[in-house]
Amino acid sequence: MKTCKLALTVCAFAITTAFAQDDQPIPVAPGTPLSQKFHGPASLQSAAAPQNAAAPPITGSTIPSFNYSVISPVDGKTYNGTIIGVNPATKPGKTTVVPTILVPVKLNFKYSATTSFIFDPTAADAGCLGGSNNAFSLTQLSPIFNDTNFVLGGVNVGNTQYLDAFERANFWTDVIAAGGANYHTLLGVAPMPTQTVTITSANSGTPNGTVYSFTGLCGTNTGNINAPGLLGVMNINAWDPIARSLITKLGITPNSFVLFLFYNAVMSSGNPTNLSNCCILGYHSAVGSQTYGNSEFEGRNQTLFSGTADTSILSHEIGEWMDDPLVNNPTPAWGHIGQVSGCQGNLEVGDPLSGTLLPAVKMPNGFSYHLQELAFFDWFYRITPSTGVHGWYSDEGTFTTGAGAVCQ
């Protein structure tokens, strides 16, 4: 056994041998929560559109979207992009319902013929989620897909789904001017059967996945399904082709948004046995005109990843898909905030506030859900005054001014 520092926030202990012939999970010492990322390598993202270029329509798709053009006062340049739904300034306001295909993915991290560890969003996990709850059913009952009353900045923005409440708050001045009540961008959930994916795993070499063990984390106390303390990590470059093949296998077409759901399992940006490549909790992307996303349902409620619990990752990724569906809406450069250590130049509404949660929302099923705060359109383009609710630049008021000078 040797001790090695794999990342600034994690001290890991790697075991290179295990019981008999079976390769076992790598135990990790308890300590500061792991870092979190939300997007995969650049190869999975659409190339950034050049400034002053019109954003391409989502051709072949019947998902409504609108194009925008804005001159940013921070640099005087014109930026164009595409957002899901109808223009919030349209009179009278209109409602968009996007078919959302929710696909639970059961990940089988296979070490040998006799050893595997399974992370299943459809299996109950009393230790983490309580009673007979499972991540798949909890997701369907969450404020991602169901109505609850959202009051932001003292303003009731609607009894609606969270991402719709965010978009209404995002463009609040326009929404009110257009009549208000009828502007919505809603998700119509269509659950799919569980898809089982086997991940070749090991503690060393270059496998597609590995499993880490953390002391004191909740989980199911029997068997190898959703076991206590375990975190599955798979290489995003191995997963993404599988995701695309599942879209074809399931007969999904570009008139819907596809969302793959994991439970207590994340991705790495390379060899998963190197913990410094971890952890990608979700991403959204597009192949042709088909948009899709991936998200972990995090059952450990801020104990493994700070500021991350249950549906907070879902809210991050779906919000970003709505405002940047093809991952190519350009903005003046911003950064050194949230999960962005350098500079970034796109309309990714979750990244500046990764790990910042709204107050928990208790739904009729008795479960308290966590949602991530998201940044408004005007924050990225430095528009003043903000058209957002309460004059804010994010939906819980963490940002009260724009992103500032062009990032360098």
DRENPASE-321071 format. One record per residue (C-alpha): residue in one letter; x, y, z; residue number from 1. Coordinates in steps of 0.05 Angstrom, whole numbers, plus 32768, in hexadecimal, padded with zeros to 4 digits. Layout:
N
+--------+------+------+------+-----+
! residu !    X !    Y !    Z ! num !
+--------+------+------+------+-----+
!      A !    X !    Y !    Z ! NUM !
...
+--------+------+------+------+-----+
END
This chain:
408
+--------+------+------+------+-----+
! residu !    X !    Y !    Z ! num !
+--------+------+------+------+-----+
!      M ! 8000 ! 8000 ! 8000 !   1 !
!      K ! 8019 ! 8045 ! 7FF0 !   2 !
!      T ! 8000 ! 808B ! 7FFE !   3 !
!      C ! 7FFE ! 80BE ! 7FC5 !   4 !
!      K ! 7FE0 ! 8102 ! 7FBD !   5 !
!      L ! 7FB5 ! 80FF ! 7F7F !   6 !
!      A ! 7F94 ! 8143 ! 7F82 !   7 !
!      L ! 7F95 ! 8181 ! 7FAD !   8 !
!      T ! 7F55 ! 816C ! 7FD0 !   9 !
!      V ! 7F5C ! 8120 ! 7FD4 !  10 !
!      C ! 7F8F ! 80F2 ! 7FF5 !  11 !
!      A ! 7F87 ! 80AD ! 7FD8 !  12 !
!      F ! 7FA2 ! 8069 ! 7FEB !  13 !
!      A ! 7FAC ! 803B ! 7FAF !  14 !
!      I ! 7FAB ! 7FEF ! 7FB8 !  15 !
!      T ! 7FCD ! 7FCA ! 7F7F !  16 !
!      T ! 7FBE ! 7F84 ! 7F98 !  17 !
!      A ! 7F7D ! 7F67 ! 7FB4 !  18 !
!      F ! 7F5B ! 7F29 ! 7FCD !  19 !
!      A ! 7F6A ! 7EEA ! 7FA5 !  20 !
!      Q ! 7F66 ! 7EF8 ! 7F5A !  21 !
!      D ! 7F31 ! 7F2F ! 7F60 !  22 !
!      D ! 7F41 ! 7F78 ! 7F55 !  23 !
!      Q ! 7F1E ! 7FA2 ! 7F8A !  24 !
!      P ! 7F0A ! 7FEB ! 7F92 !  25 !
!      I ! 7F3E ! 801E ! 7FA4 !  26 !
!      P ! 7F33 ! 8039 ! 7FEB !  27 !
!      V ! 7F3B ! 8083 ! 7FF5 !  28 !
!      A ! 7F48 ! 80A6 ! 8037 !  29 !
!      P ! 7F12 ! 80D3 ! 8052 !  30 !
!      G ! 7F20 ! 811D ! 804A !  31 !
!      T ! 7F0C ! 815B ! 8024 !  32 !
!      P ! 7ED4 ! 814B ! 7FF1 !  33 !
!      L ! 7EE9 ! 813D ! 7FAA !  34 !
!      S ! 7EEA ! 8174 ! 7F77 !  35 !
!      Q ! 7EB2 ! 8175 ! 7F45 !  36 !
!      K ! 7EAF ! 8183 ! 7EFB !  37 !
!      F ! 7E73 ! 8184 ! 7ECD !  38 !
!      H ! 7E8D ! 8180 ! 7E86 !  39 !
!      G ! 7EB7 ! 814E ! 7E62 !  40 !
!      P ! 7EF3 ! 815B ! 7E37 !  41 !
!      A ! 7EEF ! 818B ! 7DFD !  42 !
!      S ! 7EE8 ! 8151 ! 7DCC !  43 !
!      L ! 7EA1 ! 8146 ! 7DE8 !  44 !
!      Q ! 7E8C ! 818D ! 7DE0 !  45 !
!      S ! 7E79 ! 81B3 ! 7DA1 !  46 !
!      A ! 7EAD ! 81E4 ! 7D8A !  47 !
!      A ! 7EA0 ! 822A ! 7DA2 !  48 !
!      A ! 7E7D ! 8255 ! 7D6D !  49 !
!      P ! 7EA6 ! 8290 ! 7D56 !  50 !
!      Q ! 7E8F ! 82D3 ! 7D6F !  51 !
!      N ! 7E5F ! 82F7 ! 7D40 !  52 !
!      A ! 7E4B ! 82B5 ! 7D20 !  53 !
!      A ! 7E01 ! 82A1 ! 7D21 !  54 !
!      A ! 7DF3 ! 8265 ! 7D4C !  55 !
!      P ! 7DDC ! 8229 ! 7D23 !  56 !
!      P ! 7D94 ! 8213 ! 7D2C !  57 !
!      I ! 7D89 ! 81CE ! 7D4A !  58 !
!      T ! 7D78 ! 81B1 ! 7D06 !  59 !
!      G ! 7D51 ! 8171 ! 7D03 !  60 !
!      S ! 7D33 ! 817E ! 7D47 !  61 !
!      T ! 7CED ! 8193 ! 7D59 !  62 !
!      I ! 7D04 ! 81AD ! 7D9D !  63 !
!      P ! 7CF2 ! 81F7 ! 7D9A !  64 !
!      S ! 7D2D ! 8227 ! 7DA0 !  65 !
!      F ! 7D3A ! 8270 ! 7D92 !  66 !
!      N ! 7D77 ! 8296 ! 7D7B !  67 !
!      Y ! 7D90 ! 82D4 ! 7D9F !  68 !
!      S ! 7DC1 ! 830B ! 7D8F !  69 !
!      V ! 7DDE ! 8338 ! 7DC4 !  70 !
!      I ! 7E14 ! 836E ! 7DC6 !  71 !
!      S ! 7E3C ! 8368 ! 7E05 !  72 !
!      P ! 7E50 ! 83AB ! 7E24 !  73 !
!      V ! 7E8F ! 838C ! 7E41 !  74 !
!      D ! 7EB1 ! 8386 ! 7DFD !  75 !
!      G ! 7E7F ! 83A3 ! 7DCA !  76 !
!      K ! 7E7B ! 8361 ! 7DA4 !  77 !
!      T ! 7E3D ! 833F ! 7D8A !  78 !
!      Y ! 7E2E ! 82F9 ! 7DA3 !  79 !
!      N ! 7DFB ! 82C9 ! 7D85 !  80 !
!      G ! 7DDF ! 8289 ! 7DA1 !  81 !
!      T ! 7DA5 ! 8259 ! 7DA8 !  82 !
!      I ! 7D7A ! 824A ! 7DE6 !  83 !
!      I ! 7D45 ! 8214 ! 7DEF !  84 !
!      G ! 7CFC ! 822B ! 7DF0 !  85 !
!      V ! 7CDB ! 8268 ! 7DD3 !  86 !
!      N ! 7CF5 ! 82AF ! 7DDA !  87 !
!      P ! 7CDC ! 82C8 ! 7E1E !  88 !
!      A ! 7CCC ! 830C ! 7DFF !  89 !
!      T ! 7C99 ! 82EC ! 7DD0 !  90 !
!      K ! 7C53 ! 8307 ! 7DDA !  91 !
!      P ! 7C2A ! 82E5 ! 7DF2 !  92 !
!      G ! 7C58 ! 82B7 ! 7E18 !  93 !
!      K ! 7C5B ! 826F ! 7E01 !  94 !
!      T ! 7C68 ! 822C ! 7E22 !  95 !
!      T ! 7C9B ! 81F9 ! 7E0A !  96 !
!      V ! 7C99 ! 81B1 ! 7E22 !  97 !
!      V ! 7CD8 ! 818A ! 7E10 !  98 !
!      P ! 7CD3 ! 813E ! 7E0F !  99 !
!      T ! 7D0A ! 8127 ! 7E3F ! 100 !
!      I ! 7D20 ! 80DF ! 7E3A ! 101 !
!      L ! 7D3A ! 80C9 ! 7E7F ! 102 !
!      V ! 7D66 ! 808B ! 7E79 ! 103 !
!      P ! 7D7E ! 8069 ! 7EB9 ! 104 !
!      V ! 7DC3 ! 804A ! 7EB0 ! 105 !
!      K ! 7DD7 ! 8010 ! 7EDC ! 106 !
!      L ! 7E23 ! 800F ! 7EDC ! 107 !
!      N ! 7E45 ! 7FCC ! 7EEA ! 108 !
!      F ! 7E8E ! 7FD7 ! 7EFB ! 109 !
!      K ! 7EA9 ! 7F92 ! 7EEB ! 110 !
!      Y ! 7EEC ! 7F7F ! 7F0A ! 111 !
!      S ! 7EEA ! 7F35 ! 7EFC ! 112 !
!      A ! 7EBB ! 7EFB ! 7EF0 ! 113 !
!      T ! 7EAA ! 7EFB ! 7F3A ! 114 !
!      T ! 7EB2 ! 7F44 ! 7F4F ! 115 !
!      S ! 7E88 ! 7F7E ! 7F38 ! 116 !
!      F ! 7E6B ! 7FBD ! 7F58 ! 117 !
!      I ! 7E28 ! 7FD8 ! 7F3F ! 118 !
!      F ! 7E0E ! 801F ! 7F42 ! 119 !
!      D ! 7DC3 ! 801C ! 7F32 ! 120 !
!      P ! 7D95 ! 8059 ! 7F32 ! 121 !
!      T ! 7D58 ! 802B ! 7F32 ! 122 !
!      A ! 7D6E ! 8004 ! 7F70 ! 123 !
!      A ! 7D58 ! 801A ! 7FB5 ! 124 !
!      D ! 7D8D ! 8038 ! 7FE3 ! 125 !
!      A ! 7D70 ! 803F ! 8029 ! 126 !
!      G ! 7DB3 ! 8054 ! 8045 ! 127 !
!      C ! 7DBA ! 8092 ! 8019 ! 128 !
!      L ! 7D74 ! 80A1 ! 8001 ! 129 !
!      G ! 7D47 ! 8085 ! 8037 ! 130 !
!      G ! 7D14 ! 804D ! 8036 ! 131 !
!      S ! 7D08 ! 802F ! 7FF2 ! 132 !
!      N ! 7D1D ! 806E ! 7FCB ! 133 !
!      N ! 7D47 ! 8068 ! 7F8D ! 134 !
!      A ! 7D67 ! 809E ! 7F62 ! 135 !
!      F ! 7D3D ! 8091 ! 7F24 ! 136 !
!      S ! 7CFA ! 8099 ! 7F46 ! 137 !
!      L ! 7D12 ! 80D3 ! 7F70 ! 138 !
!      T ! 7D29 ! 80F6 ! 7F31 ! 139 !
!      Q ! 7CE5 ! 80EF ! 7F11 ! 140 !
!      L ! 7CC4 ! 810C ! 7F4F ! 141 !
!      S ! 7CF5 ! 8145 ! 7F56 ! 142 !
!      P ! 7CEB ! 818F ! 7F47 ! 143 !
!      I ! 7D12 ! 8183 ! 7F07 ! 144 !
!      F ! 7CD3 ! 8164 ! 7EEA ! 145 !
!      N ! 7C9C ! 817A ! 7F1A ! 146 !
!      D ! 7C7D ! 81BB ! 7F30 ! 147 !
!      T ! 7C8C ! 81DF ! 7F71 ! 148 !
!      N ! 7C88 ! 8228 ! 7F83 ! 149 !
!      F ! 7CC7 ! 8251 ! 7F76 ! 150 !
!      V ! 7CCF ! 8294 ! 7F98 ! 151 !
!      L ! 7D10 ! 82B6 ! 7F83 ! 152 !
!      G ! 7D24 ! 82F9 ! 7F9E ! 153 !
!      G ! 7CE0 ! 8300 ! 7FBE ! 154 !
!      V ! 7CBF ! 82F6 ! 7F7A ! 155 !
!      N ! 7C92 ! 82BB ! 7F6B ! 156 !
!      V ! 7CAC ! 82A4 ! 7F27 ! 157 !
!      G ! 7C7A ! 826B ! 7F23 ! 158 !
!      N ! 7C62 ! 8228 ! 7F3C ! 159 !
!      T ! 7C8B ! 8200 ! 7F0B ! 160 !
!      Q ! 7CC8 ! 81D5 ! 7EFD ! 161 !
!      Y ! 7D0B ! 81EF ! 7F14 ! 162 !
!      L ! 7D2C ! 81FB ! 7ED0 ! 163 !
!      D ! 7CED ! 821F ! 7EB8 ! 164 !
!      A ! 7CEF ! 824A ! 7EF7 ! 165 !
!      F ! 7D37 ! 8259 ! 7EE8 ! 166 !
!      E ! 7D2A ! 826E ! 7EA0 ! 167 !
!      R ! 7CEF ! 8299 ! 7EB5 ! 168 !
!      A ! 7D1A ! 82BB ! 7EE9 ! 169 !
!      N ! 7D54 ! 82C0 ! 7EB7 ! 170 !
!      F ! 7D29 ! 82EA ! 7E87 ! 171 !
!      W ! 7CF8 ! 8305 ! 7EBA ! 172 !
!      T ! 7CF0 ! 834C ! 7E9E ! 173 !
!      D ! 7CE0 ! 832F ! 7E59 ! 174 !
!      V ! 7CB3 ! 82FA ! 7E76 ! 175 !
!      I ! 7C89 ! 832E ! 7E9B ! 176 !
!      A ! 7C87 ! 835D ! 7E60 ! 177 !
!      A ! 7C6C ! 8324 ! 7E35 ! 178 !
!      G ! 7C35 ! 8313 ! 7E65 ! 179 !
!      G ! 7C5C ! 82E4 ! 7E91 ! 180 !
!      A ! 7C2C ! 82AC ! 7EA1 ! 181 !
!      N ! 7C33 ! 8284 ! 7E61 ! 182 !
!      Y ! 7C7E ! 8283 ! 7E56 ! 183 !
!      H ! 7C9A ! 8240 ! 7E6B ! 184 !
!      T ! 7CD0 ! 820F ! 7E56 ! 185 !
!      L ! 7CBC ! 81CC ! 7E73 ! 186 !
!      L ! 7CD7 ! 8185 ! 7E73 ! 187 !
!      G ! 7CA7 ! 814D ! 7E63 ! 188 !
!      V ! 7CCA ! 8110 ! 7E81 ! 189 !
!      A ! 7CC7 ! 80CC ! 7E5E ! 190 !
!      P ! 7CE9 ! 8096 ! 7E88 ! 191 !
!      M ! 7D0C ! 805E ! 7E64 ! 192 !
!      P ! 7D1F ! 8017 ! 7E79 ! 193 !
!      T ! 7D60 ! 800D ! 7E9F ! 194 !
!      Q ! 7D9E ! 8006 ! 7E72 ! 195 !
!      T ! 7DD5 ! 7FDB ! 7E8F ! 196 !
!      V ! 7E1C ! 7FEE ! 7E7C ! 197 !
!      T ! 7E58 ! 7FC4 ! 7E8F ! 198 !
!      I ! 7E98 ! 7FEA ! 7E9D ! 199 !
!      T ! 7EDA ! 7FC4 ! 7E9B ! 200 !
!      S ! 7EFC ! 7FD6 ! 7EDC ! 201 !
!      A ! 7F3E ! 7FD0 ! 7F00 ! 202 !
!      N ! 7F6A ! 7FF3 ! 7F33 ! 203 !
!      S ! 7FA3 ! 7FFF ! 7F02 ! 204 !
!      G ! 7FB3 ! 8001 ! 7EB8 ! 205 !
!      T ! 7F82 ! 8024 ! 7E8A ! 206 !
!      P ! 7F3D ! 8007 ! 7E98 ! 207 !
!      N ! 7EFC ! 802A ! 7E87 ! 208 !
!      G ! 7EE9 ! 802F ! 7ED0 ! 209 !
!      T ! 7EFC ! 8026 ! 7F18 ! 210 !
!      V ! 7EDA ! 8029 ! 7F5C ! 211 !
!      Y ! 7EF1 ! 8052 ! 7F97 ! 212 !
!      S ! 7EDF ! 8047 ! 7FDF ! 213 !
!      F ! 7ED3 ! 807F ! 8011 ! 214 !
!      T ! 7ECB ! 8075 ! 805C ! 215 !
!      G ! 7E89 ! 8089 ! 807B ! 216 !
!      L ! 7E5F ! 8093 ! 803C ! 217 !
!      C ! 7E18 ! 8079 ! 803C ! 218 !
!      G ! 7DFE ! 8041 ! 8010 ! 219 !
!      T ! 7DD9 ! 7FFF ! 8010 ! 220 !
!      N ! 7DF7 ! 7FD0 ! 8044 ! 221 !
!      T ! 7DEE ! 7F8E ! 801F ! 222 !
!      G ! 7E07 ! 7F75 ! 7FDC ! 223 !
!      N ! 7E2F ! 7F97 ! 7FA6 ! 224 !
!      I ! 7DF9 ! 7FC7 ! 7F8D ! 225 !
!      N ! 7DFE ! 800F ! 7FA6 ! 226 !
!      A ! 7E2D ! 7FF8 ! 7FDD ! 227 !
!      P ! 7E43 ! 8027 ! 8014 ! 228 !
!      G ! 7E7E ! 8055 ! 8008 ! 229 !
!      L ! 7E89 ! 8045 ! 7FBF ! 230 !
!      L ! 7E91 ! 8074 ! 7F85 ! 231 !
!      G ! 7E93 ! 805A ! 7F3E ! 232 !
!      V ! 7EBF ! 8080 ! 7F0D ! 233 !
!      M ! 7EBE ! 8072 ! 7EC2 ! 234 !
!      N ! 7EE5 ! 8092 ! 7E8A ! 235 !
!      I ! 7EBA ! 80C5 ! 7E67 ! 236 !
!      N ! 7EDB ! 80B3 ! 7E25 ! 237 !
!      A ! 7EC2 ! 806C ! 7E2E ! 238 !
!      W ! 7E7C ! 8082 ! 7E44 ! 239 !
!      D ! 7E6B ! 80B5 ! 7E0F ! 240 !
!      P ! 7E6B ! 8084 ! 7DD4 ! 241 !
!      I ! 7E3E ! 8056 ! 7DFE ! 242 !
!      A ! 7E0E ! 8090 ! 7E0A ! 243 !
!      R ! 7E0A ! 809E ! 7DC0 ! 244 !
!      S ! 7DFF ! 8055 ! 7DB0 ! 245 !
!      L ! 7DC6 ! 8051 ! 7DE3 ! 246 !
!      I ! 7DA4 ! 808C ! 7DC2 ! 247 !
!      T ! 7DA4 ! 8065 ! 7D80 ! 248 !
!      K ! 7D91 ! 8023 ! 7DA2 ! 249 !
!      L ! 7D55 ! 8043 ! 7DC6 ! 250 !
!      G ! 7D3C ! 8064 ! 7D86 ! 251 !
!      I ! 7D41 ! 80AA ! 7DA3 ! 252 !
!      T ! 7D3A ! 80E3 ! 7D72 ! 253 !
!      P ! 7D50 ! 812D ! 7D74 ! 254 !
!      N ! 7D0A ! 8145 ! 7D87 ! 255 !
!      S ! 7D1B ! 8133 ! 7DCF ! 256 !
!      F ! 7D51 ! 813F ! 7E02 ! 257 !
!      V ! 7D73 ! 8100 ! 7E1E ! 258 !
!      L ! 7D8B ! 80FD ! 7E65 ! 259 !
!      F ! 7DB4 ! 80C2 ! 7E7F ! 260 !
!      L ! 7DB1 ! 80B9 ! 7ECA ! 261 !
!      F ! 7DE7 ! 809A ! 7EF6 ! 262 !
!      Y ! 7DE7 ! 808E ! 7F40 ! 263 !
!      N ! 7E25 ! 8099 ! 7F6D ! 264 !
!      A ! 7E51 ! 8091 ! 7F2F ! 265 !
!      V ! 7E77 ! 80C6 ! 7F0A ! 266 !
!      M ! 7EA8 ! 80CE ! 7ED0 ! 267 !
!      S ! 7EF2 ! 80DC ! 7EC7 ! 268 !
!      S ! 7F14 ! 8104 ! 7E91 ! 269 !
!      G ! 7F45 ! 80CC ! 7E84 ! 270 !
!      N ! 7F60 ! 808F ! 7EA7 ! 271 !
!      P ! 7F30 ! 8085 ! 7EE2 ! 272 !
!      T ! 7F65 ! 8065 ! 7F0E ! 273 !
!      N ! 7F85 ! 80AA ! 7F13 ! 274 !
!      L ! 7F58 ! 80D0 ! 7F43 ! 275 !
!      S ! 7F71 ! 8112 ! 7F2A ! 276 !
!      N ! 7F48 ! 8105 ! 7EEA ! 277 !
!      C ! 7F09 ! 8104 ! 7F14 ! 278 !
!      C ! 7ED2 ! 8119 ! 7F1B ! 279 !
!      I ! 7EA3 ! 812C ! 7EE3 ! 280 !
!      L ! 7E5D ! 8129 ! 7F00 ! 281 !
!      G ! 7E38 ! 8139 ! 7EBF ! 282 !
!      Y ! 7E3B ! 8159 ! 7E7B ! 283 !
!      H ! 7E0E ! 816A ! 7E41 ! 284 !
!      S ! 7E20 ! 8164 ! 7DF7 ! 285 !
!      A ! 7E03 ! 815A ! 7DB2 ! 286 !
!      V ! 7E0E ! 812B ! 7D78 ! 287 !
!      G ! 7DF2 ! 814B ! 7D3A ! 288 !
!      S ! 7DAF ! 8168 ! 7D4F ! 289 !
!      Q ! 7DA5 ! 8136 ! 7D88 ! 290 !
!      T ! 7DB2 ! 8157 ! 7DCC ! 291 !
!      Y ! 7DBF ! 812C ! 7E09 ! 292 !
!      G ! 7DD9 ! 8130 ! 7E4F ! 293 !
!      N ! 7DF6 ! 8105 ! 7E87 ! 294 !
!      S ! 7DEE ! 8110 ! 7ED1 ! 295 !
!      E ! 7DFD ! 80EE ! 7F12 ! 296 !
!      F ! 7DC8 ! 80EC ! 7F49 ! 297 !
!      E ! 7DF5 ! 80F7 ! 7F85 ! 298 !
!      G ! 7DDB ! 80D0 ! 7FC0 ! 299 !
!      R ! 7E10 ! 80E7 ! 7FF3 ! 300 !
!      N ! 7DF1 ! 812C ! 7FFF ! 301 !
!      Q ! 7E2E ! 8159 ! 8000 ! 302 !
!      T ! 7E5A ! 8129 ! 8026 ! 303 !
!      L ! 7E84 ! 8111 ! 7FEA ! 304 !
!      F ! 7E7D ! 814E ! 7FBC ! 305 !
!      S ! 7E73 ! 818F ! 7FE0 ! 306 !
!      G ! 7E36 ! 81B6 ! 7FCA ! 307 !
!      T ! 7E1C ! 817A ! 7FA3 ! 308 !
!      A ! 7DE0 ! 814E ! 7FB3 ! 309 !
!      D ! 7DAA ! 8126 ! 7F90 ! 310 !
!      T ! 7D8F ! 8150 ! 7F55 ! 311 !
!      S ! 7DBF ! 818B ! 7F59 ! 312 !
!      I ! 7DE9 ! 816F ! 7F1F ! 313 !
!      L ! 7DAA ! 8164 ! 7EF6 ! 314 !
!      S ! 7D96 ! 81AC ! 7F00 ! 315 !
!      H ! 7DDC ! 81C3 ! 7EEB ! 316 !
!      E ! 7DDD ! 819A ! 7EAA ! 317 !
!      I ! 7D95 ! 81A6 ! 7E94 ! 318 !
!      G ! 7D9B ! 81F0 ! 7EA1 ! 319 !
!      E ! 7DD9 ! 81F3 ! 7E76 ! 320 !
!      W ! 7DB9 ! 81CA ! 7E3F ! 321 !
!      M ! 7D7E ! 81FA ! 7E3D ! 322 !
!      D ! 7DAA ! 8238 ! 7E35 ! 323 !
!      D ! 7DE2 ! 8218 ! 7E0D ! 324 !
!      P ! 7DC5 ! 81DA ! 7DEB ! 325 !
!      L ! 7DFE ! 81D0 ! 7DB9 ! 326 !
!      V ! 7E34 ! 81E7 ! 7DE9 ! 327 !
!      N ! 7E48 ! 821F ! 7DBA ! 328 !
!      N ! 7E26 ! 825F ! 7DD2 ! 329 !
!      P ! 7E60 ! 8290 ! 7DD7 ! 330 !
!      T ! 7E67 ! 82C6 ! 7E0D ! 331 !
!      P ! 7E9E ! 82F7 ! 7E21 ! 332 !
!      A ! 7ED2 ! 82D0 ! 7E49 ! 333 !
!      W ! 7EC3 ! 82C7 ! 7E93 ! 334 !
!      G ! 7EE2 ! 829C ! 7EC8 ! 335 !
!      H ! 7F09 ! 8293 ! 7F09 ! 336 !
!      I ! 7EC7 ! 8281 ! 7F2B ! 337 !
!      G ! 7E9E ! 8242 ! 7F3A ! 338 !
!      Q ! 7EBD ! 8206 ! 7F1A ! 339 !
!      V ! 7EE3 ! 8230 ! 7EE6 ! 340 !
!      S ! 7F2A ! 823D ! 7EFD ! 341 !
!      G ! 7F3F ! 825F ! 7EBC ! 342 !
!      C ! 7F16 ! 8283 ! 7E87 ! 343 !
!      Q ! 7ED9 ! 8269 ! 7E62 ! 344 !
!      G ! 7EAF ! 8288 ! 7E2A ! 345 !
!      N ! 7E6C ! 8265 ! 7E25 ! 346 !
!      L ! 7E26 ! 8269 ! 7E42 ! 347 !
!      E ! 7E2C ! 8231 ! 7E74 ! 348 !
!      V ! 7DFD ! 8249 ! 7EAB ! 349 !
!      G ! 7E12 ! 8216 ! 7EDF ! 350 !
!      D ! 7E5E ! 821B ! 7EDD ! 351 !
!      P ! 7E67 ! 825E ! 7F01 ! 352 !
!      L ! 7E3E ! 8245 ! 7F3D ! 353 !
!      S ! 7E51 ! 81FB ! 7F42 ! 354 !
!      G ! 7E46 ! 81E4 ! 7F89 ! 355 !
!      T ! 7E17 ! 821E ! 7F9B ! 356 !
!      L ! 7DD4 ! 8202 ! 7FB0 ! 357 !
!      L ! 7D8F ! 8221 ! 7FB7 ! 358 !
!      P ! 7D69 ! 8213 ! 7FF8 ! 359 !
!      A ! 7D52 ! 81CA ! 7FF7 ! 360 !
!      V ! 7D0D ! 81BF ! 7FD8 ! 361 !
!      K ! 7CE0 ! 818C ! 7FFA ! 362 !
!      M ! 7CB1 ! 816A ! 7FCA ! 363 !
!      P ! 7C6F ! 8145 ! 7FD9 ! 364 !
!      N ! 7C95 ! 8103 ! 7FDC ! 365 !
!      G ! 7CB8 ! 811D ! 801B ! 366 !
!      F ! 7CFD ! 8120 ! 7FFB ! 367 !
!      S ! 7D25 ! 8160 ! 8000 ! 368 !
!      Y ! 7D46 ! 8170 ! 7FBD ! 369 !
!      H ! 7D83 ! 819A ! 7FAF ! 370 !
!      L ! 7D89 ! 81C7 ! 7F72 ! 371 !
!      Q ! 7DC4 ! 81EF ! 7F5B ! 372 !
!      E ! 7DC1 ! 823A ! 7F54 ! 373 !
!      L ! 7DCB ! 8250 ! 7F0B ! 374 !
!      A ! 7DE6 ! 8290 ! 7EEB ! 375 !
!      F ! 7DBB ! 82BD ! 7EC0 ! 376 !
!      F ! 7DC5 ! 82CF ! 7E77 ! 377 !
!      D ! 7DD6 ! 8317 ! 7E88 ! 378 !
!      W ! 7E0F ! 8301 ! 7EB7 ! 379 !
!      F ! 7E35 ! 82E4 ! 7E7C ! 380 !
!      Y ! 7E2A ! 831F ! 7E4D ! 381 !
!      R ! 7E31 ! 8355 ! 7E83 ! 382 !
!      I ! 7DEE ! 8374 ! 7E73 ! 383 !
!      T ! 7DD5 ! 83AB ! 7EA2 ! 384 !
!      P ! 7DA4 ! 83B0 ! 7EBE ! 385 !
!      S ! 7D96 ! 8366 ! 7EC4 ! 386 !
!      T ! 7D55 ! 834D ! 7EA7 ! 387 !
!      G ! 7D57 ! 8316 ! 7EDC ! 388 !
!      V ! 7D27 ! 8312 ! 7F16 ! 389 !
!      H ! 7D35 ! 8345 ! 7F4D ! 390 !
!      G ! 7D6B ! 8363 ! 7F21 ! 391 !
!      W ! 7D97 ! 8328 ! 7F33 ! 392 !
!      Y ! 7DCA ! 8303 ! 7F08 ! 393 !
!      S ! 7DBC ! 82BE ! 7F24 ! 394 !
!      D ! 7D7C ! 829D ! 7F3D ! 395 !
!      E ! 7D8D ! 829E ! 7F88 ! 396 !
!      G ! 7DB0 ! 82E1 ! 7F87 ! 397 !
!      T ! 7DF8 ! 82CB ! 7F90 ! 398 !
!      F ! 7E09 ! 82F5 ! 7F53 ! 399 !
!      T ! 7DF0 ! 833D ! 7F58 ! 400 !
!      T ! 7E1E ! 8358 ! 7F21 ! 401 !
!      G ! 7E36 ! 833D ! 7EDE ! 402 !
!      A ! 7E75 ! 8314 ! 7ED3 ! 403 !
!      G ! 7EA2 ! 8351 ! 7ED0 ! 404 !
!      A ! 7EDC ! 8360 ! 7EA1 ! 405 !
!      V ! 7EEE ! 8330 ! 7E69 ! 406 !
!      C ! 7F13 ! 82F6 ! 7E8A ! 407 !
!      Q ! 7F5E ! 82F0 ! 7E7D ! 408 !
+--------+------+------+------+-----+
END
